[in-house]
């Protein structure tokens, strides 16, 4: 059995953990933006709302600027957090990666299998198999924030690490399965820019401006290449130096820390709410009743609600039973189950993959959105209820003789 990590040996908390409260607040704002999008889409304002999203600003529509431009900044933050956690945070050693890593793998595989089973034989809808695969960290932490001290900090860290690994898996899936019509010339240009960014890192350049200017050029080239433009954000993040000086310990003066801190507020309180407002609207009044039980709707909804909890909790339980990891400190099995339920909240990344999976079909996008909203809502409510009534695993105090 993997020994627990003493508190005194824990690494300096990363920006992600120091900003847990901010992430939780951002999750609540994201919930509000999703509710507002649904209200607008089912009101007399719907026509103007859709016209605005399809209006062009320069070479791209407003919707594309949000999904390809603003979301690249979100993926930049995701990449920074992945790099930070893997090198110096809660994912910096294999014992720490074991439980959230295996749980994340189970939580991505089982929902995909459920979706594929319900959409087998229909290639057009089968493309959406990855929609229920990822967990929305902002939403999930937003729900946990409502529970206060009822949830041990170890479970918050477990959920954060799992969601980060989910995001990493989603990035790989987007790169491998939702890329088409490649331009080799633009790809070569993007590779050249990435090489310059790596050279800056190796040369010890600590100013952020050169990285950001080259990152903008990388985004343009990736956008034109056929690979989804948001992946440029992840690639840029991996080249940002983590330490202020080569060989020096991690500190807040490093370029990665400074950029991560600078991005948390605009991403959490502007970019994600704008994305939710632009993409969560579903005009229920215009949809046929069959959309509620369509294979895409059921595949996404059941994938999130049932697939996530079975995959995450089942994989975590198996890992713990085999002695490869311990139950998170002071957490009970019931609390671990409730946390697995919260992993079924797949709002942001699920919506994003739905847009990539069904780019030419508004009907399939709406069916996916219904499944995402329904599955995420039920997962959040059930996870909250379980965590509210579940008791922590507190060792009994020895009786006095």
C-alpha positions as CSV (number, residue, x, y, z in Angstrom):
1,X,0.0,0.0,0.0
2,X,1.4,3.4,-0.9
3,X,2.4,5.3,2.2
4,X,0.6,8.6,2.8
5,X,2.6,11.8,2.1
6,X,3.4,13.6,5.4
7,X,2.2,17.2,5.4
8,X,5.7,18.5,6.1
9,X,7.0,16.9,2.9
10,X,4.2,18.3,0.7
11,X,5.4,20.7,-2.0
12,X,4.6,24.4,-1.9
13,X,0.9,24.8,-2.8
14,X,0.4,25.6,-6.5
15,X,-1.5,28.5,-7.8
16,X,-4.4,26.1,-8.6
17,X,-4.7,25.1,-4.9
18,X,-4.3,28.7,-3.6
19,X,-7.1,29.8,-5.9
20,X,-9.5,27.0,-5.1
21,X,-12.0,29.5,-3.6
22,X,-11.7,31.6,-6.7
23,X,-12.3,28.5,-8.9
24,X,-15.3,27.6,-6.9
25,X,-16.7,31.1,-7.2
26,X,-16.1,31.0,-10.9
27,X,-18.1,27.8,-11.1
28,X,-21.1,29.5,-9.6
29,X,-20.7,32.3,-12.1
30,X,-20.6,29.7,-14.9
31,X,-23.8,28.1,-13.6
32,X,-25.4,31.6,-13.8
33,X,-24.2,32.1,-17.4
34,X,-25.6,28.7,-18.5
35,X,-29.0,29.5,-16.9
36,X,-29.0,32.9,-18.7
37,X,-28.2,31.3,-22.0
38,X,-31.1,28.9,-21.6
39,X,-33.5,31.8,-20.7
40,X,-32.4,33.8,-23.7
41,X,-32.7,30.9,-26.1
42,X,-36.3,30.3,-25.1
43,X,-37.3,34.0,-25.1
44,X,-38.1,36.6,-27.8
45,X,-34.4,37.6,-27.6
46,X,-33.3,34.3,-29.2
47,X,-33.2,35.6,-32.8
48,X,-31.0,38.5,-31.9
49,X,-28.8,36.2,-29.7
50,X,-28.2,33.9,-32.7
51,X,-27.7,36.7,-35.1
52,X,-25.0,38.2,-32.8
53,X,-23.1,34.9,-32.6
54,X,-23.1,34.6,-36.4
55,X,-22.1,38.2,-37.1
56,X,-18.6,38.6,-38.4
57,X,-15.8,40.6,-36.8
58,X,-13.0,40.5,-39.3
59,X,-12.2,37.0,-40.6
60,X,-14.2,35.1,-37.9
61,X,-17.8,35.2,-36.5
62,X,-18.4,36.2,-32.9
63,X,-19.0,32.5,-32.1
64,X,-15.7,31.5,-33.6
65,X,-13.8,34.3,-31.8
66,X,-15.2,32.9,-28.6
67,X,-14.7,29.2,-29.3
68,X,-11.4,29.4,-31.2
69,X,-9.9,32.6,-29.7
70,X,-11.1,33.1,-26.1
71,X,-11.1,29.4,-25.4
72,X,-7.4,29.2,-26.5
73,X,-6.7,31.3,-23.5
74,X,-8.6,28.9,-21.3
75,X,-6.5,26.0,-22.8
76,X,-3.4,28.1,-22.1
77,X,-4.4,28.2,-18.4
78,X,-5.2,24.4,-18.5
79,X,-1.7,23.8,-19.9
80,X,-0.1,25.9,-17.3
81,X,-1.9,24.0,-14.5
82,X,-1.0,20.6,-16.0
83,X,2.7,21.6,-16.2
84,X,2.7,23.0,-12.7
85,X,1.0,20.1,-11.1
86,X,3.1,17.4,-13.0
87,X,6.5,19.1,-12.2
88,X,5.9,20.5,-8.7
89,X,2.4,19.8,-7.5
90,X,0.0,17.0,-6.6
91,X,1.0,15.0,-9.7
92,X,4.7,15.4,-9.3
93,X,5.3,11.7,-8.2
94,X,3.9,8.4,-9.3
95,X,2.3,7.6,-6.0
96,X,0.4,10.9,-6.2
97,X,-0.6,10.3,-9.8
98,X,-1.8,6.8,-9.2
99,X,-5.2,7.3,-7.7
100,X,-6.5,10.3,-9.7
101,X,-4.8,9.0,-12.8
102,X,-6.4,5.6,-12.8
103,X,-9.8,7.1,-11.7
104,X,-9.5,9.6,-14.5
105,X,-8.9,6.9,-17.1
106,X,-11.9,4.9,-15.9
107,X,-14.0,8.1,-15.9
108,X,-13.1,8.7,-19.5
109,X,-13.4,5.1,-20.8
110,X,-16.8,4.1,-19.3
111,X,-18.8,7.1,-20.5
112,X,-17.3,6.7,-24.0
113,X,-18.4,3.0,-24.0
114,X,-21.9,3.9,-22.9
115,X,-22.2,6.5,-25.6
116,X,-20.8,4.3,-28.2
117,X,-23.2,1.4,-27.3
118,X,-26.2,3.7,-27.7
119,X,-25.0,5.1,-31.0
120,X,-23.4,2.0,-32.6
121,X,-24.1,1.7,-36.3
122,X,-24.6,5.4,-36.9
123,X,-21.2,7.0,-37.9
124,X,-22.6,10.5,-37.8
125,X,-23.6,10.4,-34.2
126,X,-20.8,8.0,-33.1
127,X,-18.4,10.9,-33.6
128,X,-19.7,12.3,-30.3
129,X,-18.2,9.4,-28.2
130,X,-15.8,11.8,-26.3
131,X,-18.5,14.4,-25.3
132,X,-19.1,12.8,-21.8
133,X,-15.5,12.1,-21.2
134,X,-14.2,15.2,-19.3
135,X,-15.1,16.8,-16.0
136,X,-15.7,20.5,-15.6
137,X,-13.4,21.5,-12.7
138,X,-15.0,25.0,-12.2
139,X,-18.5,23.6,-11.9
140,X,-17.5,20.6,-9.7
141,X,-15.5,22.9,-7.3
142,X,-18.4,25.3,-7.3
143,X,-20.6,22.5,-5.9
144,X,-18.0,21.5,-3.4
145,X,-17.7,25.1,-2.2
146,X,-21.3,25.0,-1.2
147,X,-20.5,22.2,1.3
148,X,-17.8,24.0,3.2
149,X,-15.9,21.9,5.7
150,X,-18.1,18.8,5.1
151,X,-15.7,17.8,2.3
152,X,-12.1,17.0,3.4
153,X,-9.4,19.0,1.6
154,X,-7.9,15.7,0.4
155,X,-11.0,15.1,-1.7
156,X,-10.8,18.6,-3.2
157,X,-7.2,17.9,-4.2
158,X,-8.2,14.5,-5.6
159,X,-11.0,16.0,-7.6
160,X,-8.7,18.8,-8.9
161,X,-6.0,16.4,-9.9
162,X,-8.5,14.1,-11.6
163,X,-10.1,17.0,-13.5
164,X,-6.6,18.2,-14.7
165,X,-5.8,14.7,-16.0
166,X,-9.3,14.6,-17.6
167,X,-8.5,17.9,-19.3
168,X,-5.1,16.5,-20.5
169,X,-7.0,13.4,-21.9
170,X,-9.5,15.7,-23.7
171,X,-6.7,17.7,-25.2
172,X,-5.2,14.5,-26.6
173,X,-8.6,13.4,-27.9
174,X,-9.2,16.7,-29.7
175,X,-5.7,16.6,-31.3
176,X,-6.1,13.0,-32.5
177,X,-9.8,12.6,-33.4
178,X,-11.2,16.1,-34.1
179,X,-8.7,17.4,-36.6
180,X,-9.2,17.3,-40.4
181,X,-8.1,19.0,-43.6
182,X,-4.5,19.6,-42.5
183,X,-2.4,22.2,-44.2
184,X,1.2,20.9,-44.1
185,X,2.6,24.4,-44.8
186,X,0.9,26.0,-41.8
187,X,1.7,23.0,-39.6
188,X,5.4,23.4,-40.5
189,X,5.2,27.1,-39.6
190,X,3.6,26.2,-36.3
191,X,6.3,23.7,-35.6
192,X,9.0,26.3,-36.4
193,X,7.4,28.8,-34.0
194,X,7.1,26.1,-31.3
195,X,10.8,25.3,-31.8
196,X,11.7,29.0,-31.2
197,X,9.5,29.0,-28.0
198,X,11.4,25.9,-26.8
199,X,14.7,27.6,-27.6
200,X,13.7,30.7,-25.5
201,X,12.9,28.4,-22.6
202,X,16.2,26.6,-22.9
203,X,18.1,29.9,-23.2
204,X,16.6,31.0,-19.8
205,X,14.5,33.9,-21.2
206,X,12.1,34.9,-18.4
207,X,10.2,37.9,-19.9
208,X,6.7,36.9,-20.8
209,X,6.3,39.2,-23.8
210,X,8.3,37.2,-26.3
211,X,6.5,34.0,-25.4
212,X,3.1,35.7,-25.7
213,X,3.9,37.4,-29.1
214,X,5.2,34.1,-30.5
215,X,2.1,32.4,-28.9
216,X,-0.2,34.7,-30.9
217,X,1.7,33.7,-34.2
218,X,1.4,30.0,-33.1
219,X,-2.4,30.4,-32.6
220,X,-2.8,31.9,-36.1
221,X,-0.8,29.1,-37.8
222,X,-2.6,26.4,-35.8
223,X,-6.0,28.0,-36.7
224,X,-5.1,27.8,-40.4
225,X,-3.5,24.4,-40.2
226,X,-6.7,22.4,-39.6
227,X,-5.7,21.4,-36.0
228,X,-8.1,23.1,-33.6
229,X,-6.7,26.5,-32.6
230,X,-7.2,26.0,-28.9
231,X,-4.4,23.4,-28.8
232,X,-2.0,26.3,-29.5
233,X,-2.7,27.5,-26.0
234,X,-1.6,24.1,-24.5
235,X,1.5,24.0,-26.6
236,X,2.5,27.6,-25.6
237,X,1.9,26.7,-21.9
238,X,4.3,23.8,-22.0
239,X,7.1,26.2,-23.1
240,X,6.6,28.8,-20.3
241,X,9.5,28.5,-17.7
242,X,8.4,27.2,-14.3
243,X,11.4,28.5,-12.4
244,X,12.8,32.1,-12.1
245,X,16.3,30.7,-12.5
246,X,17.6,27.4,-13.9
247,X,18.1,25.0,-11.1
248,X,16.4,27.3,-8.6
249,X,13.4,26.1,-6.5
250,X,9.9,26.9,-7.6
251,X,8.8,30.4,-6.6
252,X,6.1,32.9,-7.4
253,X,8.4,35.1,-9.5
254,X,8.6,32.5,-12.3
255,X,7.0,33.3,-15.6
256,X,4.6,30.4,-15.3
257,X,3.4,31.5,-11.9
258,X,3.0,35.1,-13.0
259,X,1.0,34.2,-16.1
260,X,-1.1,31.6,-14.3
261,X,-2.0,34.2,-11.6
262,X,-2.8,36.8,-14.3
263,X,-5.2,34.5,-16.2
264,X,-7.3,33.0,-13.3
265,X,-9.6,35.9,-12.9
266,X,-10.3,36.7,-16.6
267,X,-10.7,33.0,-17.5
268,X,-12.9,32.1,-14.5
269,X,-15.0,35.2,-14.5
270,X,-15.1,36.3,-18.1
271,X,-14.0,33.7,-20.7
272,X,-15.8,30.7,-19.3
273,X,-19.0,32.6,-18.6
274,X,-19.0,34.1,-22.1
275,X,-18.4,30.6,-23.5
276,X,-21.3,29.2,-21.5
277,X,-23.5,32.1,-22.5
278,X,-22.6,31.6,-26.2
279,X,-23.0,27.8,-26.3
280,X,-25.4,26.6,-23.6
281,X,-28.6,28.0,-25.1
282,X,-31.0,25.3,-26.3
283,X,-34.4,26.4,-27.7
284,X,-36.5,23.6,-26.1
285,X,-39.8,25.0,-27.6
286,X,-38.5,24.4,-31.1
287,X,-37.3,20.8,-30.5
288,X,-39.3,17.7,-31.2
289,X,-40.1,15.6,-28.2
290,X,-38.0,12.8,-29.6
291,X,-34.9,14.9,-29.0
292,X,-35.2,14.1,-25.3
293,X,-34.7,10.4,-25.9
294,X,-32.5,10.6,-29.0
295,X,-29.4,8.3,-28.9
296,X,-27.1,11.4,-28.7
297,X,-29.0,12.8,-25.8
298,X,-29.2,9.5,-23.9
299,X,-25.6,8.6,-24.7
300,X,-24.3,11.9,-23.4
301,X,-26.6,12.1,-20.4
302,X,-26.1,8.5,-19.2
303,X,-22.4,8.8,-20.0
304,X,-22.1,11.7,-17.6
305,X,-24.5,10.5,-14.9
306,X,-23.8,6.7,-14.8
307,X,-20.6,6.3,-16.8
308,X,-18.6,8.8,-14.8
309,X,-19.5,7.5,-11.4
310,X,-19.0,3.9,-12.4
311,X,-15.7,4.6,-14.1
312,X,-14.3,7.0,-11.5
313,X,-15.5,5.2,-8.3
314,X,-14.9,1.7,-9.8
315,X,-11.4,2.5,-10.9
316,X,-10.6,4.3,-7.6
317,X,-12.0,1.4,-5.5
318,X,-10.1,-1.2,-7.5
319,X,-6.8,0.8,-7.1
320,X,-7.3,1.1,-3.4
321,X,-8.3,-2.5,-2.9
322,X,-5.2,-3.6,-4.8
323,X,-3.1,-1.6,-2.4
324,X,-1.7,0.7,-5.0
325,X,-3.1,3.8,-3.3
326,X,-4.9,4.9,-0.1
327,X,-8.3,6.4,0.4
328,X,-7.8,10.2,0.5
329,X,-7.0,11.4,4.0
330,X,-10.0,11.6,6.4
331,X,-12.4,10.7,3.5
332,X,-15.0,7.9,3.7
333,X,-16.0,5.6,0.9
334,X,-19.4,7.4,0.8
335,X,-17.6,10.7,0.3
336,X,-15.4,9.3,-2.4
337,X,-18.6,8.0,-4.1
338,X,-20.2,11.5,-3.9
339,X,-17.0,13.0,-5.4
340,X,-17.2,10.5,-8.2
341,X,-20.8,11.7,-8.9
342,X,-19.6,15.3,-9.2
343,X,-17.2,14.1,-11.9
344,X,-20.3,13.7,-14.1
345,X,-20.5,17.5,-14.3
346,X,-19.0,17.9,-17.8
347,X,-20.2,21.3,-18.9
348,X,-17.4,23.3,-20.5
349,X,-15.3,20.6,-22.1
350,X,-18.3,18.5,-23.1
351,X,-19.9,21.5,-24.8
352,X,-16.6,22.2,-26.6
353,X,-16.2,18.7,-27.9
354,X,-19.9,18.6,-29.0
355,X,-19.2,21.6,-31.2
356,X,-16.2,19.8,-32.8
357,X,-18.1,16.5,-33.1
358,X,-21.1,17.9,-34.9
359,X,-20.0,21.1,-36.7
360,X,-22.6,20.9,-39.4
361,X,-25.7,19.8,-37.5
362,X,-27.5,22.2,-35.2
363,X,-29.9,19.4,-34.3
364,X,-27.2,17.0,-33.1
365,X,-25.5,19.9,-31.2
366,X,-28.8,20.6,-29.4
367,X,-29.3,17.0,-28.5
368,X,-25.8,16.8,-27.1
369,X,-26.4,20.0,-25.1
370,X,-29.6,18.6,-23.6
371,X,-27.7,15.5,-22.6
372,X,-24.8,17.7,-21.2
373,X,-27.1,19.9,-19.2
374,X,-29.3,17.1,-17.9
375,X,-26.5,14.8,-17.0
376,X,-24.4,17.5,-15.4
377,X,-27.4,18.9,-13.4
378,X,-28.4,15.4,-12.1
379,X,-24.7,14.6,-11.3
380,X,-24.3,17.8,-9.4
381,X,-27.5,17.5,-7.4
382,X,-26.8,13.8,-6.5
383,X,-23.2,14.5,-5.7
384,X,-24.1,17.4,-3.5
385,X,-26.8,15.3,-1.7
386,X,-24.4,12.4,-1.0
387,X,-21.6,14.6,0.2
388,X,-24.0,16.6,2.4
389,X,-25.1,13.5,4.3
390,X,-21.9,11.4,4.2
391,X,-19.6,11.4,7.2
392,X,-15.8,11.7,7.0
393,X,-13.7,8.7,8.1
394,X,-12.4,10.1,11.4
395,X,-10.3,7.7,13.4
396,X,-11.8,6.8,16.8
397,X,-10.2,8.4,19.8
398,X,-8.6,5.7,22.0
399,X,-10.5,5.3,25.3
400,X,-8.8,6.0,28.5
401,X,-8.2,3.3,31.1
